[in-house]
Amino acid sequence: GDSAEVFYEVPHCLDVAFIDGDHGGNAVILDTIHYGKRVRIGGVLLFHDTAPHIQQTMREGRGPDVPWFYNSVLAAHAVMGFPTSNWKLIFDEHDPSAKIGGMQAYLKLAA
């Protein structure tokens, strides 16, 4: 189902949550809030399609005319307090020759 509609069915003890669903800004923010809370301490929250070099050429299909998924991820990070709260950036990688992609991973620390 839609991640915003079924998140309540997901247990609060995930080792990993992978955010790569609806690339609209609000959806990314909701997925971050909903699923980030379900990642256990010591677990990882992954974001796909975050390569900075693709963000000025790919636009969000259903949102305002802003750089595509990356800005949504940044907004979601701000809402969650990444990386200044109980989340630590542990991986940030992309292939400069790829037209899409990139990955960021955050480790959930004790509050």
trRosetta pair geometry for C-beta under 8 A, 3 or more apart (Angstrom, degrees):
i j d omega theta_ij theta_ji phi_ij phi_ji
1 5 5.3 -93 146 82 120 112
1 6 4.1 124 72 -40 119 130
2 5 4.3 65 71 13 98 111
2 6 6.7 145 71 -3 49 94
2 22 7.8 15 -149 -29 88 133
3 6 6.5 -72 -130 49 27 91
3 7 6.1 52 170 -60 66 94
3 21 5.0 -144 -13 -26 140 178
3 22 7.1 -147 28 9 114 101
3 27 7.3 92 60 -168 116 97
3 30 7.5 140 106 109 101 107
3 31 5.4 17 127 -99 144 99
3 34 7.1 154 152 77 93 146
3 35 7.5 -38 -176 -42 119 122
4 7 6.7 -20 -136 -12 22 115
4 27 6.7 -100 -43 -128 120 75
4 30 5.0 11 -103 136 104 149
4 31 7.5 -80 -68 -64 75 69
4 34 7.1 -176 -116 -28 53 158
6 9 5.1 -41 -178 26 78 118
6 10 7.2 84 131 -30 80 94
7 10 5.6 -50 -161 19 49 116
7 31 7.9 -169 -85 -120 131 52
7 34 3.8 -42 -157 176 162 133
7 35 6.5 -113 -133 -61 114 74
7 38 7.5 -151 -173 -28 93 141
10 14 7.0 -1 166 -54 112 122
10 34 7.9 90 45 152 131 99
10 35 6.9 -11 96 -111 160 80
10 38 5.3 15 117 -148 112 166
11 14 7.0 148 82 -49 80 73
11 38 6.7 122 101 -161 41 110
12 37 7.0 -49 -129 134 96 80
12 38 5.0 -114 -118 -130 48 67
12 40 7.6 104 144 -76 63 75
13 38 7.4 -52 8 180 26 74
13 40 5.1 28 -149 -59 54 118
14 17 5.2 63 124 -55 152 91
14 35 7.2 -14 30 -171 161 85
14 38 4.9 55 3 128 116 93
14 39 5.0 -58 76 -99 101 54
14 40 6.5 -178 61 -8 42 80
14 43 5.8 107 104 -166 68 158
15 39 7.7 30 172 -146 7 77
15 40 6.6 -20 -88 35 46 111
15 42 8.0 -39 -136 107 73 86
15 43 4.8 -158 -155 -121 32 101
15 44 7.2 14 151 25 62 81
16 39 7.5 28 -119 -122 13 106
16 43 6.2 -151 -63 -171 38 95
16 44 5.0 -4 -111 65 78 93
16 45 7.8 166 -157 -85 51 30
16 46 6.6 15 -170 -7 98 112
17 35 4.1 158 -168 157 151 118
17 36 6.9 -134 62 -75 150 41
17 38 6.5 103 -67 77 138 101
17 39 5.3 -102 -1 -68 114 107
17 43 7.5 60 -5 146 84 124
17 44 7.7 -166 31 99 60 54
17 45 5.1 -8 62 -119 99 73
17 46 7.0 -172 91 28 49 74
18 46 4.7 -13 -114 68 66 115
18 48 6.9 31 -179 -23 92 111
19 28 6.6 85 170 -143 125 76
19 31 4.9 132 -130 126 104 130
19 32 6.3 14 -100 -74 156 70
19 35 6.8 174 -76 64 94 141
19 45 6.9 27 -14 178 112 89
19 46 6.5 -176 22 90 72 56
19 47 4.9 -17 66 -105 112 66
19 48 7.0 -170 87 16 58 75
19 73 7.7 138 107 -109 134 95
19 76 7.8 -178 176 126 165 168
20 46 7.9 -25 -30 112 104 97
20 47 7.5 142 -64 -161 76 40
20 48 3.8 12 -91 41 121 125
20 49 6.5 123 -128 1 92 105
21 27 6.4 -118 94 156 103 123
21 31 6.0 166 33 -86 121 150
22 27 3.6 -72 90 167 113 168
22 28 7.6 -132 91 -47 73 63
22 31 7.8 168 48 -38 85 128
23 27 7.1 28 40 71 7 126
23 28 6.9 23 -152 -55 38 111
23 49 6.8 -43 -114 90 123 156
23 60 6.6 -153 122 -127 95 82
23 61 7.5 80 75 16 108 98
23 68 6.5 -2 156 176 127 95
23 69 4.5 -66 -157 -87 108 104
23 72 6.8 160 179 32 61 156
24 27 4.4 81 64 9 89 111
24 28 7.0 -163 86 -11 43 86
24 60 6.2 99 -119 -170 54 116
24 61 7.5 -78 -78 58 86 79
24 62 5.1 -37 -96 66 122 109
24 63 5.3 146 -147 -46 83 112
24 72 7.0 142 134 -104 26 150
25 28 6.0 -60 -152 33 27 108
25 29 6.6 22 156 -14 64 107
25 60 6.4 -4 -33 -132 89 163
25 63 5.0 98 1 -119 106 159
25 64 7.8 -7 -4 28 144 87
25 66 7.4 40 -65 64 134 132
25 71 6.9 -34 -104 104 107 93
25 72 4.1 -148 -115 -104 56 99
25 75 6.1 32 -163 45 100 151
26 29 5.7 -56 -149 38 35 111
26 30 6.2 32 155 -17 69 107
26 63 7.7 167 -2 -99 85 119
27 30 5.8 -55 -145 40 30 109
27 31 6.1 31 156 -19 66 107
27 72 7.6 1 62 -170 72 144
28 31 5.8 -53 -143 37 29 111
28 32 6.3 32 155 -21 63 106
28 69 6.8 140 -75 -154 147 76
28 72 3.7 99 38 149 150 117
28 73 5.9 -89 173 -71 142 51
28 75 7.2 98 91 65 115 101
28 76 5.0 -107 134 -42 91 135
29 32 5.8 -55 -151 34 29 112
29 33 6.4 23 155 -13 65 107
29 72 6.8 -114 -35 -171 78 83
29 75 5.7 -53 -78 114 111 105
29 76 4.5 -158 -102 -91 53 82
29 79 5.7 86 -151 -1 100 155
30 33 5.8 -58 -146 40 32 107
30 34 5.7 22 162 -12 69 114
31 34 6.0 -58 -134 45 26 105
31 35 5.6 -7 178 11 66 118
31 76 7.4 -25 66 -126 79 148
32 35 6.9 -65 -124 51 14 87
32 36 5.1 19 174 -24 58 124
32 45 7.5 78 -137 176 73 141
32 73 7.9 133 -67 -137 134 55
32 76 3.6 131 -6 -176 157 122
32 77 7.4 -111 -151 -60 157 41
32 79 6.6 118 95 69 130 119
32 80 5.6 -110 152 -37 117 131
33 36 6.2 -47 -119 36 14 111
33 37 6.7 14 167 -18 52 109
33 76 7.5 -128 -31 -149 75 90
33 79 6.3 -58 -68 127 104 133
33 80 6.8 -159 -86 -74 62 95
34 37 6.6 -75 -172 30 19 107
34 38 7.2 2 147 -10 58 114
35 38 5.3 -59 -152 38 45 113
35 39 6.9 56 150 -34 70 93
35 45 7.1 137 115 -127 98 106
36 39 5.9 -43 -155 14 38 113
36 45 5.4 12 -108 -101 80 154
36 80 5.6 -47 133 -118 172 141
36 87 7.8 -39 -157 -78 121 136
36 108 7.7 155 -169 -89 76 121
39 43 4.0 -153 -177 94 90 130
39 44 7.0 -133 -155 58 135 19
39 45 5.3 -100 -40 -61 163 94
39 108 4.9 158 115 -26 114 148
40 43 4.5 103 55 -23 68 122
40 108 6.9 160 100 76 32 138
41 86 7.9 -58 -114 162 91 127
41 108 5.5 -121 -118 116 39 101
41 109 6.7 23 -149 179 90 17
41 110 5.3 38 -143 -78 141 64
42 107 7.3 -19 -147 -171 28 95
42 108 6.7 -41 19 72 22 85
43 107 7.7 162 88 -150 29 56
43 108 5.2 8 59 28 75 120
44 90 7.3 -81 -122 46 108 134
44 105 5.4 -8 -171 -171 117 105
44 106 6.7 148 -156 75 62 45
44 107 5.8 -32 -98 -96 75 57
44 108 7.3 -147 -79 -3 25 84
45 87 7.1 -40 36 -133 125 125
45 105 7.2 153 78 -156 44 54
45 106 4.7 -15 59 60 95 101
45 108 6.7 81 -15 -49 102 100
46 103 6.4 -20 -166 -165 100 100
46 104 7.2 157 -155 84 51 49
46 105 5.0 -17 -102 -103 76 81
46 106 7.9 -167 -74 22 33 68
47 50 5.3 65 117 -47 108 133
47 73 5.1 96 -175 -130 150 128
47 103 7.0 152 80 -156 55 50
47 104 4.6 -2 54 57 105 96
47 105 7.7 -164 21 -74 69 38
47 106 7.9 42 -8 -6 101 101
48 101 7.3 -58 -174 -148 85 51
48 102 7.2 133 -169 81 46 59
48 103 5.8 -16 -108 -102 60 77
49 54 7.8 -87 -167 81 75 139
49 68 7.7 -76 154 122 119 117
49 69 4.5 33 116 75 118 158
49 70 7.5 -124 130 -57 75 70
49 100 6.2 -24 -121 -180 93 90
49 101 6.3 -70 -99 -119 51 13
49 102 6.1 61 -160 54 13 90
50 69 6.9 -100 -83 112 54 107
50 70 5.5 112 -145 -107 58 82
50 73 5.4 -30 -108 28 108 171
50 92 7.7 -85 106 -145 130 80
50 94 7.1 -136 84 -67 68 122
50 102 4.2 -126 65 116 59 119
50 103 6.6 114 35 -98 108 9
50 104 4.9 -32 64 -11 165 106
51 54 4.9 61 85 10 105 108
51 55 7.5 -166 94 -33 58 85
51 70 7.6 -96 64 -75 34 123
51 94 3.4 131 -106 -145 100 153
51 95 7.4 -54 -102 45 145 52
51 96 7.9 173 -165 -94 127 41
51 98 6.8 168 -35 76 171 109
51 100 7.4 162 32 -173 126 27
51 101 5.5 44 -21 84 129 62
51 102 3.0 -172 -46 -49 71 127
52 55 5.7 -47 -158 4 42 122
52 70 6.4 109 -105 -135 52 158
52 94 7.3 -175 15 28 65 155
52 102 7.5 130 -11 -112 49 160
53 56 7.9 -57 -174 22 35 95
53 94 7.2 -180 23 115 101 142
53 96 6.2 65 11 -136 161 71
54 57 6.0 -78 -164 49 53 101
54 58 5.4 14 156 3 93 119
54 68 7.5 -46 125 48 91 129
54 70 7.8 146 75 -30 81 125
54 98 7.7 -47 -57 104 130 81
54 99 6.6 104 -113 173 122 41
54 100 5.9 119 -148 -104 165 44
54 101 7.5 114 -10 37 152 55
54 102 7.3 -153 23 -12 120 124
55 58 6.7 -65 -125 49 26 89
55 67 4.0 39 165 -178 94 129
55 68 6.0 -144 -139 42 62 83
55 69 7.6 -114 -111 55 88 63
55 70 4.1 -49 -101 26 131 140
55 71 7.0 125 -164 -28 124 83
56 67 5.8 -44 -84 -105 43 113
58 67 7.5 62 73 -164 67 68
58 68 4.1 -29 111 -17 92 150
58 69 7.5 -11 107 6 125 87
58 100 7.1 78 -62 -101 156 92
59 65 6.3 -22 -152 -143 130 64
59 66 7.6 129 -146 67 80 32
59 67 7.2 -95 -107 -128 56 28
59 68 5.5 -165 -138 -67 9 88
60 63 3.9 -15 120 44 136 109
60 64 7.2 35 66 58 127 45
60 65 7.9 -165 48 -115 89 25
60 66 6.2 10 11 63 122 77
60 67 7.8 71 -23 120 93 24
60 68 5.0 155 -58 -125 64 55
60 69 7.3 137 -90 -56 89 48
60 71 7.8 -85 -39 55 126 113
60 72 7.1 114 -94 -40 133 119
63 66 6.7 -50 116 35 116 99
63 72 7.9 162 -8 -73 169 115
66 71 5.1 -92 142 71 117 165
67 70 5.7 -31 129 58 117 104
67 71 4.8 125 73 -25 89 117
68 71 7.2 139 74 20 24 94
68 72 7.7 -51 147 0 45 107
69 72 5.4 -62 -157 39 44 115
69 73 6.2 44 150 -23 76 102
70 73 5.6 -52 -150 34 34 112
70 74 6.4 35 152 -19 66 103
70 102 7.9 13 -87 79 105 151
71 74 5.4 -49 -146 36 36 113
71 75 6.4 39 153 -19 66 102
72 75 5.7 -52 -149 36 32 111
72 76 6.3 33 152 -18 65 105
73 76 5.6 -55 -148 38 32 112
73 77 6.2 38 151 -23 65 104
73 104 7.2 120 175 36 144 137
74 77 5.5 -50 -147 33 32 115
74 78 6.5 35 152 -21 63 102
75 78 5.7 -51 -152 32 33 113
75 79 6.6 36 150 -20 64 103
76 79 5.6 -51 -151 33 35 114
76 80 6.4 18 156 -5 67 110
76 82 7.9 24 112 13 71 129
77 80 6.0 -67 -147 48 29 100
77 81 7.9 -103 166 65 57 15
77 82 3.7 -81 -156 57 87 119
77 83 7.4 -29 -166 -43 114 61
78 81 7.6 37 -173 -73 28 28
78 82 7.5 -66 -49 43 25 80
80 85 6.7 -123 146 32 69 140
80 87 6.6 34 134 -5 118 147
81 84 5.4 -96 172 68 84 85
81 85 3.3 70 108 -31 127 121
81 86 7.9 52 91 16 123 60
81 87 7.2 140 91 23 79 108
82 85 6.9 -55 -72 28 35 96
82 87 4.8 -45 -111 82 81 138
82 89 7.3 91 179 -59 104 91
82 106 6.1 -72 -130 -107 123 152
83 87 5.4 -110 -136 100 63 87
83 88 5.9 75 -172 -126 114 31
83 89 4.6 -73 -87 -21 151 93
83 106 6.7 -157 -111 -124 96 112
85 111 7.8 -21 169 -125 92 76
86 108 6.3 34 128 -165 97 67
86 109 4.6 -140 -172 70 74 80
86 110 6.5 -115 -146 98 122 19
86 111 4.7 -61 -68 -94 147 56
87 106 4.4 6 -176 175 110 128
87 107 7.0 149 -157 72 57 43
87 108 6.0 -29 -100 -103 72 54
87 109 6.8 -165 -78 14 19 88
88 106 6.5 146 67 -159 35 71
88 107 4.8 -21 60 57 95 97
88 109 5.8 66 -15 -32 107 120
89 92 6.1 9 176 -41 120 114
89 104 6.7 -48 -139 -169 99 103
89 105 7.5 112 -158 79 55 50
89 106 5.8 -41 -93 -100 47 76
90 105 5.2 -55 67 99 91 98
90 106 6.7 136 10 -123 87 22
90 107 4.8 64 -29 -22 133 107
91 103 6.5 -16 125 115 113 99
91 104 6.5 162 92 -154 70 36
91 105 3.8 29 44 34 111 109
92 103 7.7 -162 -132 95 30 56
92 104 5.0 13 -105 -111 75 83
92 105 7.8 -139 -58 26 52 65
93 102 7.0 -179 96 -148 44 59
93 103 5.7 -5 60 56 84 89
94 98 6.9 -123 177 47 85 120
94 101 5.9 146 -142 106 88 90
94 102 3.5 -17 -93 -100 115 86
94 103 7.2 161 -76 15 68 58
95 98 4.0 77 81 -12 108 113
95 101 6.1 14 32 85 97 142
95 102 7.9 -138 20 -71 60 60
98 101 4.6 -12 123 27 150 129
98 102 7.9 -173 77 -40 131 69
